């Protein structure tokens, strides 16, 4: 077993462990604990991105997810300041057991499918094929303003709409039907 | 950088996606449901980048960038909805949010 495989397993287990802690009731009951577990998961997924030579995306993962999104989550959790009695204990109902079972079936089928389909696939040798700047800011930036210019500009409109929408939805209603 | 087979990355992606999906359908706290949604998007990004690395496709990184922007917009609107829901119902329980009328 190579060192790279060991590092991958460590990061994958931490990422999945963080994800499980978000969802599983004993840890995820308090939304703040769930947010912190999500943070752990995001960090290790960023490490996985580095292993995939996607350096810019890994940095953005930390900045956007672990930075902005997580601050937003923690901010809202503290703003709402949910009391213990408002946080109803997550009870195991038959439908939830069914949901977890369906999730396990989905995981098994998808995992088996990808293992069978990707058998023996080898990655492109980046250095030999001339992808020297793969995943770097130059390559990704050039793709964003050439091939993906229209989606990039649409994204900026989407963010503008999201900002206006968020302010409109969350603002305190003054007058009129409340 | 080829010590890890493609299937490992994809199984990790599937695991993150499935955990997120189970969280969305089983958790009734709106905040945790939103976090699970983020997990699902993260799993998709892992699969996206794994395929991109194996094909040597530099454009996929830009696509993941756009996915992240969409996820950030989704969180902003989603959390605004959670705040509006809490102001209205005094609760973030999704099962109690059964009325559309304001």
Interface residues (C-beta under 8 A of the other chain):
Chain A: X2 X3 X4 X5 X8 X12 X15 X16 X19 X20 X22 X23 X28 X31 X34 X35 X38 X41 X42 X45 X48 X49 X51 X52 X53 X54 X56 X57 X60 X61 X64 X65 X68 X69 X72 X73 X76 X77 X79 X80 X82 X86 X87 X88 X90 X96 X99 X100 X102 X103 X104 X106 X107 X110 X111 X114 X115 X118 X119 X121 X122 X123 X124 X125 X126 X129 X131 X134 X135 X139 X140 X143 X144 X147 X148 X151 X152 X155 X158 X159 X161 X162 X163 X165 X166 X167 X169 X170 X172 X177 X178
Chain B: X1 X2 X3 X4 X5 X6 X7 X8 X9 X10 X11 X12 X14 X15 X16 X17 X18 X19 X20 X21 X22 X23 X25 X26 X27 X28 X29 X31 X32 X34 X35 X36 X38 X39 X42 X45 X46 X49 X50 X52 X53 X54 X55 X56 X58 X59 X61 X62 X63 X64 X65 X66 X68 X69 X70 X71 X72 X73 X74 X75 X76 X77 X79 X80 X81 X82 X83 X84 X86 X87 X90 X91 X92 X93 X102
